């Protein structure tokens, strides 16, 4: 999934540290590598800007995103093109597109971060237990993972939302529930090889309890993989949220979400293409930034070599 | 070998059964009464009850489940609730041709675009072209397919009437160009990155160096020696993608108005058509599981070092 890391002395030293993320110097190492990697620096910058926009949305938005402006529709009742009072135009109900985009950033980031966080939690838990316990427990957990993985993810989401009804909270739950399988598989395979390592055997021989071994000797080694796949997972989660909202079963109206803006704008795409272009560009920029950041973290932390190295 | 095969088969059946059970559970805990939806808004309570009885909905869920499984064993997917008198299998069979052709188109786009870009990037590893292609690939990966589809429709079908606007027609291939491109572009980006990574590591290996020292022409090195190694991960992904696409790609089908399996499943969820939901999900799962199996077998054909029994 990752590109081959171009070896540079700096990356080598960073990757040679077995627990780069838990390393107290991690922030300094990361910042130094960002100074060299302009593309990664840009992506981190975009993510920071997005976070600020999302947090301060009410202060930054020029208008109320839910308010229907009488001046927002032409005499024929069509959306207004960009310019004038409405910088990016208005939508089919005469609402300000820019303000809706700004509040949409809130939804995307919130759903992306929380859903991925939950998915990572479940994935790490299932993967660690399966890998460490082995035997029947492992078989059962991995078959469950297979079943969830073979279930078409989007249909899975749609079915779950049909059960629970559309709401932002349900979108988060559904994405988390469909997405944990990926991390579970990766973590399991990492744990499988970690538990054969000398320091784990040594700890076991000394009579260290299993939970302590997991916490002290296994979890720290999983950190790079968790960080990388969580970052990439945020990109996917944002995409799934947009897809669900596009299909009309994600974030419910009138709350603004980028996918849903594209959905409601698509019937006007011949006369008002700005309704599609603006939210689309926001989505691409956001997802791209998280993907680029994930790439950079992969090079920096080298999650796969973590175990096989030495 | 035979033991491996049998174990694999049992595993596949178990996963499919699990998926069907999950779909069945979901459909049955949906709040709402399918009988009411079938009967229509004006129906009397008696009529609703009668329909519920005809559909077997008044029986305990467990007995409904067992009956469904029993029929499934005989290859019977049941009769649709919403579309009267139509069997689930005939509806799925009607939708499958669109989905199959779309899936093949999508996979073709993935290879035809992804493979060459990956190879070129690997040859220019670290250079400007490589970095530029990497960013292009990442943009491709980050583009929401429904948005790309709409943009293509707006510019290539509406502004410039290069392609048909929507739906299906004759010849179908013409109507599938834009959907296939939209479907395959994300995968193409993914393949480009994967091929690049594999290719770089293969190009650094001793046997390639030896071939170079021997004075073998570069073209021969690529086609005879390098591509073979690059193909292994590509085949894995290709098989998995094909299985996934064959289950129906709702987003693409809905943007372009193609009546495939994805749309069938989507509308079934809207009308609480339980046999249809379970049926479409079953078909999707079978494709995924079977393609995974095909991939495992293909491994051994491409790379004789892989032994089936080890997996």
Interface residues (C-beta under 8 A of the other chain):
Chain A: X1 X2 X3 X4 X6 X39 X143 X144 X146 X147 X150 X151 X152 X154 X155 X158 X159 X160 X162 X163 X165 X235 X239 X242 X243 X246 X247 X259 X262 X266 X269 X270 X273 X276 X277 X279 X280 X283 X284 X287 X288 X291 X292 X295
Chain B: X11 X14 X15 X16 X18 X19 X22 X23 X26 X27 X29 X30 X31 X125 X126 X131 X134 X135 X138 X139 X141 X142 X143 X144 X145 X146 X147 X150 X151 X153 X154 X158 X190 X193 X194 X196 X197 X200 X201 X244 X247 X248 X250 X251 X254 X265 X266 X269 X272 X277 X280 X281 X284 X285 X288 X289
